[in-house]
Amino acid sequence: MLKKVAVSIAAAGVLASCADTWDYKTVGTMTPAGSAFDAALQKEYVALAAYEESGGDWSSVAYYTAKARAATLGKTPTPTLLAERDLKTAQAAIEPARADLMRALEGDAPKANPLMAAKAQASFDCWAEEAEEDRQPERIAECKQNFEIALRALGTPPAAPADTGMPFVVHFTLGGTTLDHEAAGELDTIARAFAKAMPARVLVVGHTDTTGSADANIMLSQRRAEAVARALAIRGVPSDVMTLEAYGEERLAVPTPDNVTEVRNRRTEISFEN
């Protein structure tokens, strides 16, 4: 009997420990022992834990609860380390963003504007976490935008994104909408550039050469834009950020008379807009 009681007590202790791991609600009611920055971090991380609970992501609930608890105790948690996350192509954008954040946090931002400093740090952590999971493009964009807004409020504008070489161009065979191996390689490049820049809008514009009737070419250019949009969606570019336009033979890259085949005009152009 004594052995069973001891085992039950031990099991209860383990369960209590597990509950503490995710108990952000209790952490949120605790009085912060540190600075105003720590207090603001407590609130930000509790909010992130609550969001993750709503989606059933318990490992992230535990991650943010631990950070909220550290902030509550006055043990200021650091922003997510790059080594903590498998960011793949997103690291190209997140690495310089973290450097910008650290410059702000190592300056007077935590004292001068603790609320925005905490918002910047928590939003960065959210961006890195969501980028690693790579399941919710809208959430990734939201966290990134919140980070950039907070960073600007601290007087540290985010680093400008690298030159993407836009507009990108994908070419087609005469009368065709099929994407060949060369086009697929260009689409891979566009998808990587999108993950790095996270623009608000991706403009996909179809064109044709002057072969055939103008009406038929409008429809053909629309199908070309749609083919590119589908291929980009497969590569992770959210459909809801893409805007499709079609101009047929109205906007030639290379001016030609009517009924002239020209590969440089048989194209779809892809550009990013913020």
ChimeraX attribute file (.defattr): number of C-alpha atoms within 10 A of each C-alpha:
attribute: neighborCount
match mode: 1-to-1
recipient: residues
	/A:1	6
	/A:2	7
	/A:3	8
	/A:4	9
	/A:5	10
	/A:6	11
	/A:7	12
	/A:8	12
	/A:9	12
	/A:10	12
	/A:11	12
	/A:12	12
	/A:13	12
	/A:14	12
	/A:15	12
	/A:16	12
	/A:17	12
	/A:18	12
	/A:19	12
	/A:20	16
	/A:21	18
	/A:22	22
	/A:23	20
	/A:24	27
	/A:25	14
	/A:26	12
	/A:27	23
	/A:28	20
	/A:29	12
	/A:30	13
	/A:31	11
	/A:32	23
	/A:33	14
	/A:34	15
	/A:35	18
	/A:36	17
	/A:37	23
	/A:38	26
	/A:39	24
	/A:40	22
	/A:41	30
	/A:42	33
	/A:43	23
	/A:44	22
	/A:45	30
	/A:46	25
	/A:47	20
	/A:48	21
	/A:49	27
	/A:50	19
	/A:51	14
	/A:52	18
	/A:53	17
	/A:54	10
	/A:55	10
	/A:56	11
	/A:57	12
	/A:58	15
	/A:59	14
	/A:60	21
	/A:61	25
	/A:62	21
	/A:63	16
	/A:64	27
	/A:65	28
	/A:66	23
	/A:67	24
	/A:68	31
	/A:69	26
	/A:70	21
	/A:71	26
	/A:72	26
	/A:73	19
	/A:74	18
	/A:75	15
	/A:76	19
	/A:77	17
	/A:78	14
	/A:79	20
	/A:80	17
	/A:81	11
	/A:82	13
	/A:83	7
	/A:84	10
	/A:85	15
	/A:86	14
	/A:87	20
	/A:88	11
	/A:89	16
	/A:90	21
	/A:91	18
	/A:92	17
	/A:93	20
	/A:94	20
	/A:95	15
	/A:96	15
	/A:97	20
	/A:98	20
	/A:99	13
	/A:100	16
	/A:101	26
	/A:102	14
	/A:103	12
	/A:104	19
	/A:105	20
	/A:106	9
	/A:107	11
	/A:108	13
	/A:109	22
	/A:110	20
	/A:111	13
	/A:112	12
	/A:113	14
	/A:114	21
	/A:115	21
	/A:116	22
	/A:117	26
	/A:118	27
	/A:119	23
	/A:120	30
	/A:121	26
	/A:122	28
	/A:123	27
	/A:124	26
	/A:125	23
	/A:126	25
	/A:127	23
	/A:128	28
	/A:129	19
	/A:130	22
	/A:131	26
	/A:132	18
	/A:133	13
	/A:134	15
	/A:135	11
	/A:136	12
	/A:137	18
	/A:138	13
	/A:139	15
	/A:140	22
	/A:141	19
	/A:142	15
	/A:143	22
	/A:144	24
	/A:145	18
	/A:146	17
	/A:147	27
	/A:148	22
	/A:149	18
	/A:150	23
	/A:151	25
	/A:152	13
	/A:153	15
	/A:154	22
	/A:155	10
	/A:156	16
	/A:157	15
	/A:158	18
	/A:159	12
	/A:160	10
	/A:161	14
	/A:162	11
	/A:163	8
	/A:164	16
	/A:165	9
	/A:166	12
	/A:167	14
	/A:168	16
	/A:169	19
	/A:170	23
	/A:171	24
	/A:172	20
	/A:173	14
	/A:174	13
	/A:175	17
	/A:176	14
	/A:177	21
	/A:178	14
	/A:179	18
	/A:180	12
	/A:181	9
	/A:182	10
	/A:183	17
	/A:184	15
	/A:185	12
	/A:186	15
	/A:187	22
	/A:188	15
	/A:189	13
	/A:190	24
	/A:191	19
	/A:192	20
	/A:193	23
	/A:194	23
	/A:195	22
	/A:196	18
	/A:197	22
	/A:198	23
	/A:199	16
	/A:200	14
	/A:201	17
	/A:202	22
	/A:203	18
	/A:204	24
	/A:205	24
	/A:206	33
	/A:207	31
	/A:208	36
	/A:209	30
	/A:210	22
	/A:211	18
	/A:212	15
	/A:213	12
	/A:214	17
	/A:215	10
	/A:216	14
	/A:217	23
	/A:218	20
	/A:219	17
	/A:220	23
	/A:221	27
	/A:222	22
	/A:223	19
	/A:224	31
	/A:225	27
	/A:226	20
	/A:227	16
	/A:228	25
	/A:229	25
	/A:230	14
	/A:231	18
	/A:232	20
	/A:233	14
	/A:234	12
	/A:235	14
	/A:236	16
	/A:237	21
	/A:238	18
	/A:239	14
	/A:240	12
	/A:241	17
	/A:242	19
	/A:243	14
	/A:244	17
	/A:245	18
	/A:246	23
	/A:247	18
	/A:248	27
	/A:249	26
	/A:250	14
	/A:251	14
	/A:252	18
	/A:253	16
	/A:254	10
	/A:255	13
	/A:256	13
	/A:257	9
	/A:258	13
	/A:259	11
	/A:260	12
	/A:261	18
	/A:262	19
	/A:263	15
	/A:264	17
	/A:265	22
	/A:266	29
	/A:267	25
	/A:268	29
	/A:269	18
	/A:270	23
	/A:271	19
	/A:272	21
	/A:273	11
	/A:274	8
